[in-house]
Amino acid sequence: QVHLVESGGGLVQPGGSLRLSCAASGTMFSIDAMGWYRQAPGNERELVAVITRSGWITYADAVKGRFTISRDNAKNAVDLQMHSLKPEDTAVYYCYAQNPDWGQQPRWGQGTQVTVSS
């Protein structure tokens, strides 16, 4: 029922910036946790940043200080502002949403490619 739609991926040079956006549809209620995971070829999917509806935020150590996550609870939308991008940030980025009403099953977006290269 809940669908996540991502936008904002693309190609950027090292040191550049991108903003990813994700909006949830299919629910009239505020989602508890929203955020972003990423997966590079051959690697495990890893957490990038997650924010709860109460404002608690978790960042991966690799992005702390460079990425900023924010959300609009009324719209069930979440943004990820990425600065000082590095080639190591290259991955498919997946929007994530989780709510206790869904049990332990999160919802995932289709993924958007972020490529950092000169």
N, C-alpha and C positions, 0 to 999 in steps of 0.2 A: 504493500500500500504506500509506503514512504519511499520516495525516489529522490536521489541526490544528483544535482546537475552542476558540473564544474566548468569553469572557464578561466582563461588567463595564462595558460601554458604557452610555451614558445621557445625560440632560440635567443640567447642573450650572451654577450661577451663576459668573460671573467671580470668581476668587479661591478657588474651591472645589477639591475633591479627588475623584479617582476612582482606582480600581484595576482594571486590566485583567489577566486571567489567560488563559493558553493552555496546553493540554495536548496532547501528541502521542500518538497511538496507532498501532499497526500495526508497531512495531519493538521488538525486544528489546535494542537497542544504544543507547548514549548518542549523541545528536546533537551534531555539532561546534559549530554556531552556531545560536542562536535569538534572536529579537528581534521588533521591531515596526517596520513602515512605516506611513505614512499618506498619504491622498490626499483633497484637497479638490476640489470641483467646478471644472473648468477648469484644475487644476494637475497637475503631474507627481507621480507617486508618489515619496515621499521617505523616507529613512531617519530613524527616530526614535531607536532604540537597539538595539544588538546585543551579545550576550554569548556568548563561547565557553565550551566545557566546562572550559577551564583558567582561566577567570575574566577574560579580557581583555574590556574594555568600550569601546564607541564610542557617543558621544551626538552628536546633532545640536546645533549651536551654539544653536539656538533653544530647546532644552529643557534644556540643561545647567544644573544647579543647581536645577531644579524637578522633574525626573523622575528616578526611580531604577529601574533594571532589576535583577532577580535571577532565579535559576533553581535548580531542584532537578534535578540530573543524573540521580538514580536514577529520578525520575518523568518525565523529559523534559518538564518544565513550566517556564514562564517567566512572570514577573509584571512589570507596569509600574505603579509607584506614581506618580501624577501629582498634584502640588500646585501651588497658585497658578495655576490654569488661566486662560487668556486666550481671548477669542473667536477669535484666530488659531489656536488649537489645534483648532478645529472641523474634523472630517474623519472619514472612515472609516478605522479602524485595522485593519491586517492583521497577523496573526501570521506569522512567517517562520521557516523552518528550512532549514538547508543542511548537507550532509555530503559529504566527498570521495568516499565510496562511491557517491553519486548523480551524480557528474560535476559539471557546473556548473549543474544544474537545481535550483533551490530549490523548496520546498513552501510553499504559501500557505493561510492560513485563509480563511473566507468573508467576513470583515470584520465589525466591530462599530462602530456609529455613536457618536461622541462629539460632543455639541453643548454649547458653552459660550455661554450667553446669559442675560441678565437678563429 
